[in-house]
Amino acid sequence: MKDVKLSNRLTDSPCCIVIDENDPSLQMERMMKTMGQGMPSMVKPILEVNADHAILQKVKATDDESLIGDIATVLLDQALLLGGAEIKDPADFVKKLNKLIS
């Protein structure tokens, strides 16, 4: 991750991944890796967060570090998936997501 920034444009989503204009897209990185030409972690995405979203307000209102960590990890993985990236540990993502919604 290159950076985390507050968003002025997100309304419905809690966060999204954006790519610096000087970096290749996540899809381009995946294609280059498939062709054997990519180096690991060429793209350093930026996480853009919507501080007004209900999920982030829930994070702000709690002192439960375990809950904060789980929500942060799920939101990051969710944004990566929506951005076309692969997440490192899909099983952990599902475990944390299930814990949060149960």
N, C-alpha and C positions, 0 to 999 in steps of 0.2 A: 504494500500500500504506500503510495507516494504521499497522500495527504488526506485530511478530512476537512470538509468545508461546509458551512451553513448554506442552505439553498434559499434562493429568493423565488424560484420558479416552481418547485414541487408543491402540489396541493393535496393530492389523494395518497401519494406514496410516502412512506417514512424515509426512504433513502433510494439512491441509485448510484450506479458506477458511471463515472465519466473518465475519458481518456485524454490526457494532455495532447494538444494538437501536434506535438513533435514526436509522439509515440505511435507505433503501429496499433491497429485495432486488436482486440482480443481474438477476433476471427482470423486476422492475418497471422497473428502469433501461432494460433493452433494449426493453420495451414502450413506454415513454415516448419513447425515441429514435425508434422506428418511427413513432409518432404525431407526430413533429416537436416534441415538448414537452420532451425531455430535454436537459440541459446535459452537455457532456463530463465524464466522470469524477465523477459525483455520488457514487457509492459508493466508499468507500475500504475495501477488505477488510482483514481481519486474517489473517495466515498463522499458523496454529497448528501447531507441530511436535512430533513425537514423538521426543525425544532418545534414546530407547532403541531405536529402529528400526535395523535393520542398515545401511540406506543412510546414515543420519546418523552412525552409528558409523564407517562408511567415510570419511566427510567429516572426522570428528574425527581419524582416524588418519593423514591424509595432509597433506603440505605442498605438494602440486601445486596451485598456484592456478588453473591452467586447468581441472583436473578439478573442483575445488571450485566454480568458477564455472559449469561446464556442469551439474553435478548440481543446484546451487541453481536455475538457470534452468529446468531440466526439471521439478523438483519444484514450483516455483511455477506454471508453465504447466499442469502436470498437475492441481494443486489448483484452478486457475481453471476448467479444463475440467469437472472434476467438480462444481464449484460452479455451473455453468451460464453461465459467462462465455465470451467470445470471447478468444482470445489474439492478441497483436499480430502475431506472425510465425510462422504455422504451419510454414512451410518451415524456419525456423531450429530450431524445436522438434523436427521430425523429424530434421534433420541431427544435432543434439546427442544425441538419443535413440539414433539409429543408431550414433553414435560410441561412446556409453557401453556399448552391448550387443554391440559387435563385438570 
